Amino acid sequence: MNNSLNAVSRLNGLDTLRALAISLVLMSHYGVVVSHKPTFGFLTDIGWMGVDLFFVLSGYLIGNQVISAFARGEGLSLKTFFARRLLRTLPNYYVVLALYFVFSAELAGSATAPIWRFLSFTQNIGLHFGETFSHSWSLCVEEQFYVILPLVAVMIAGYKKSLKLAWGILIAAILAGMSFRGYSWLEYGRQSMNDVDYAVRIYYSSFARFDELLPGVAIALLKNYHTALYEKITRQGNLLLALGATAFVIMAYLMLNNFQTDIDGFNFYLMTFGFSMLSWSFALLTLAALSTTSLLYKIRVPGAERLALWSYAIYLAHKPIFKLLVAPLKAWNIDCNAPLGISIVMGVAIVGGWLLYRLVETPFMNLRAKFFPAISVRANEATPGRSIMNTSAMTSTSSTQN
């Protein structure tokens, strides 16, 4: 695969959302790791929501790869799917993981999980805030999801009413995620739901967060098996954009101001339903990004395409870079809340992510394209696959997938 930006067309809207997601994460972690202050105001406090946006985008992109393969009548090659995912995620991840152990004194957190936990993407289980390489928790949730989704799709593909079954499983899984969060609140009590409990039971838990990938999968199902309805919805691109942006602002306000109080602890309703509602607001924005009539689709934000292209590498590399820069900033008397300090730290983090992308990710992506090619017309969206639409069942064969 040619990884140049102009090699294939990309969707501006999806790039903008991905760039927004990584920007939110950077601002959040800057306040946590570098400045220990809300350097970017309320954006620092809501920056963690960038991960939730990544979840929805990943759910759509991977869901579309899996579902469109069945919609085209080709079926899903598990070998090809897993090979492509491993070549996409492992090289960057293992390089950054190695840095954490090479610079263990500088990068170690309050505790470090055994290496096998990192290698198996299970370090999010029982994870506490501040532990080593803690931001890799979201990769755990996604990698676990990438294993489950294709296996479930293949298992139900042979049923005559597989499409209804797929929707049923998806709805049940969303309800299960909300139920798990509600149960955790009720079981451990609002007063005892301290930061440790919240981290382990809710924030880092796969059971409490996997449902945030499912709105993206729902979009993929809608797109591939309910084409007329999907096209009717996406014709209202700017309405979707307005609804999604409004819903996000409302949820951000509620979770920023009402999620936790000194008196009542964590809010039961926001704990149970808030994450799901936030992810559905991002699903509306994703639909807007896919709509040819929306401003989000039409407008090309300067720098968004490159930031989106490097976002995975930046996500992995930024936090250790932040940590390594804290001591030099103090030694040089550079104020990390001033424009110069912010520019240095953010600039080095982005350059570090770009180097990881160029030196590690790109060669492996080229190998992936050579040995496990995808059927795709865009770099940031899988082929819709409407030419061979099976609207009654997802027929399983042993062919290839995106």
N, C-alpha and C positions, 0 to 999 in steps of 0.2 A: 504493500500500500504506500502510495505517495502521501506523506504527511504534511505537505505544504498546504497553506491555508486556501489556495486557489485550486487545489487538485479536484475538489468536488464542491458542489453547492452545499450550503448549510442554511439552517433556518435561523434567521435573526432573532426571533422571539425566544427560542430555546437557549440560544447563546446568551441573550440578555438575562434570562432567569438564572442560568448557571453562574454567570458573572456576578449577579446579585447575591446568590447563595454564598459564594466564596468570599465576597466582600463583607457580608454580615459576619461570617465566621472569623475573619481576620480582625474585625473591629471588636468582637466579643473577647477573643483570646488576647488581644493587645491589652485590654483592661485587666484581664485576669493574670497574665504572665508578666507583662512589662511595666505598666504604669500603676496597677492596683487602684485605678480610679476609672470612672466613666469618661474616658478621654473623648469619646465621640458622642457624649450625651446619652440620650435614650437608645441610640443605635447600639451602644455597647451593651445595654441591658437586654435588648431583644435580639442581639446577634446570634444567640444560640439557635434561633429559628431558621437560620440558614441551613442547618443540618436537616431540618424537617422539609425544607424545599428540595434539598438534594434527594431525600427519600422519595418524594413524589415524582421527581424527574426520573430517577432510577427505576421506579416502579413502572413508569410508562415506557421508557426506552427498552428495558429488558423484557417487560411484558409484551411489547409490540414485536420484539424479535421472536419470542416463543409463539405467540398467538398467530402472527401473520404467516408463520411456516405452515401451520395447520390450515389457515384460511386459503392459502395458495394450493392446498391439496398435496403438499410435499411431505408433511410430517416433520418431526424434530429428530435430528441426530444428536443424541446426548453427548456422544464423543466430541463432536465438533463444538457444541455449545460450551461444554465445560473446558475444553482446550482453549477456546477463544477467551473465556472469562479468566482463566488462570494466567494466560499470557498478558491480559490487560491489567490485572490487579497485582499479581505477585511480585514482578521485578521491582517496581517502585517501592512497594511495601517492605520487601526484604532488605533493600538498600537502607531505607530509613531505620528499620528495626536494628540493623547491624550498627548504625551510628549510635543508637541508644546504648548499646552494650560496649562499644568502643569508648564512648565518652560517658561512661556510666556515672562518674563522679559529678560531672557538670549537669547531666540530664536526668539523673535519677529522681523519682518522685518520692512520696511518703512510703511507698512500698512498690515492689516489682514482682509481677506474676512469673511463674516458671516459664522457661522458653517454649515448652511444648504448648502452653496456652496461646502464646502469640502465633506459633506455627499452625495451630488448628483453628484460629479465629474464635476462640472461646474466652479470651481474657475479659470480655465484658461481663461475664458471670461473676457476681459478687464484687464487682469493681467499685471502688470508692473514689470520690473526688480527689484529685491531686496525685494519683498514682502514676507510675511511669508509662509513657506513651498512651495516656488515657484517651486522647482524641481518636485513637484507632477503634474505639467502641463502635462507632457507626459503621465501620467496615465489617465488623463482626456481624452486625444485624443484617447488612446487605449480603454478605457472603452466605450466611445461613439461609437467607431468602432465595438467593440464586440457586441453591441446592434444592430447596423444597418446590419452588414454582415449576420448573420443567418436569420434575418427577410427578407432581400432581397432574400436570397437563397431559403427560403421556398416559398416566393411569386412567384418566376419565375419557380419553379421546375415543375409545372404542364403544362407548355407550351411545345408544340412539339419541338420547336426550342430553347429550354431553354439554350442550350450550346452557341449558337450564341448570344443569348440575354445576357448571362453572360459576354461574351467577349466584347460585345458592351457597356454594362454598365461600365465595368472596364475601357475601353479605354476612355469613356466619362468622367468618374470620374477623371482620371489622367489629362485630358485636362482641366477639370473644376478647379482643384487645381492650375495648372499653370496659368490659366486665372485669377483666383482670386488674385494671387500674382502680376500679371502684372497690373491688374486693381487697386490694392492698391497703386502701385508705381505711376501710372499715375494720380490717383485721388488726392493723397496727395502731389505729387511733390517730385522730388529728393532732393530739398533743404530743404523741411520741414519734410522729412522722418527722424526725429531725433530718438534717442533711444527709447523714449516713444512710438512714432508711430510704430516703427519697432517691439517692443515687443507686442503691442496690435494687430496690423494689420497682422503681419507676423509670428513672432517667436512662440508665444504662441497660435495662432489662429488655431482652429480645421480645419476651411475651407482651411487654407493655408498649413496645414501639413498632413492631412489625406491621401493624395495621395501617401505619402512615404510608407505606409503599403501595397499598391496595387501591387508593383512588387513581393512581397512575395506571394500574392494571385494568381498572374499570374503563378508563379512557381507551386503552388498547382493545378491549373486548368490544366496546361500542364502535370503534373505528373499523374493525375488521369483520364484525358479524351483524352490525346494525347500521350499515353504511348510510341509508337514507336518513335515519334519525341523526347520525353523527354529522352529516353534511348540513342538515337543517339547523342543528345547534351551532355549528361553527360558522354559519353565515352571519350570525350575530356577534361578530368578533369584538367590536368595541363595547357592546353590552356585557359580554363575558369579562372583558378587561375591567370595566367599571365595577361589576359585581365582585370579581375576585379581589381587586384592590380594596374595595370597601370592606369586604369580609375580613381581609388580612388586617386592616387598620383596627377594626373592632376587636378582633381576637388579640392582636398585639397589645391594645390598650387594656383589655380585661386581664390578660395574663401578666402584664407589667404591674398593674395596680391592685389586682384582687386575687392573684394566684396564691399568695402567702401573706399572712398578717401575724403580728406578734401575739395577738390574742387568740385567734382561731386556728392558727397553723395553716396547713394547706386547704384550699377550697375544694370541697368534695366534687362539686359539679365541674369545675375547671379541670380538676385532676382526672375525672372520669371521661368527660366529653371534650375538653379543651384541645387536646392533642389531635383528636380526630377532626374537629371543626377547623383547626388551623390547617391541617393537611388538605381538607376539601377546599379551603380558600385558595390554596396553591394549585389544586386541581383545576379550578376555574381559570387561573392565570395560565396554566399549561394549555388548556383548551384555547384560550385567547392567542397564545403563542403559535398554535397550530392553525389558526384561522387566517385565511388570506385577506380577510376584510379588516383585521384589527391593526391598530397602530403598532402594537407590540410586534406583530409579524413584519410590518412594512418598514419600520424605522431601524436603521442600523446604528446602534450606539457605538461611538468610537472606542476601540479597545476591548469591547465586550467579547468579540470573537476570539481574540488571543487569550484573554483571561479565562474564557470558557474552555479553550483547548488545553490550557495548562492547569486547570482547576484541580484535577486529581493530584498532580504532583505538588502543587502549592499547598493543598490541604495536608498532605503528609509531611511536608518539609517545614511548614511555617512555624510550628510550635517549638521544635528543637532550635530553630534559628533564633526565634524570640528569646529563648532561655540563654543561648550562648552570647547574645548581644547585651544582656542586662548589665553584666560586670563592666565591659568596655564603656558603655554609656556613662556609668557612674564614675569610672576612672577619668574619663575625658570631660566630666562635668557638663554633660549634654542633658538637657531637660527632656525627658521622654514624653512630656505633655506639650512641648513646644513643636512648631512646624518642622524644625530641623530634625529633632529626634524622631518624630513620627515618620518623616520622609526616609530617614536612614533605615529604620527598622522595617518598614513596609517595603521599601525598595529592595533591601537585601533578601527579604522573604520571597518576594516575587521573582527576583533573579535566581535565587536558589531553587525555587520550583521550576523555573524555566530550564535551568541546567539539568535537573533531574529528568525533566520531560525530554530534552534533547539527547542526553547521554545514555539514558536507561530506557525510558518509555518508548521513544521512537524506534530504536532498533528492534525491540521485541514486537512492536506493532507491525513493523515491516515483515518480521518472521511470521507473525500471525496471518497477515494478508497473503503470504506466499503459500503456507501449508494448510491454512484453514480459512479460505476466502469466504467473504460474506456476500450475499445478494443484497446490494443496497445502492440507493441513488443519492443518499446524503450521508455526511459524516456524523451528524448529530441526531439522526432520526432513521429508524429502520424502515425498509420498504413497506408501504401500506399493504400491498398484496391483495388487491381487490379483483384481479382478473379471474381467479378461480375461487369464488366465494361459496363456501358450503355453509348455508344458514341453518342447517338442522343439526349438524354434528361436526365435531372436530376430528376428521378422519386421521388416523395415525398411520404413517408409513416410515420407512427408514432412510428418507432422503436428507437433504441438508437444511440448514437454517441460517439466519443472519448472524 
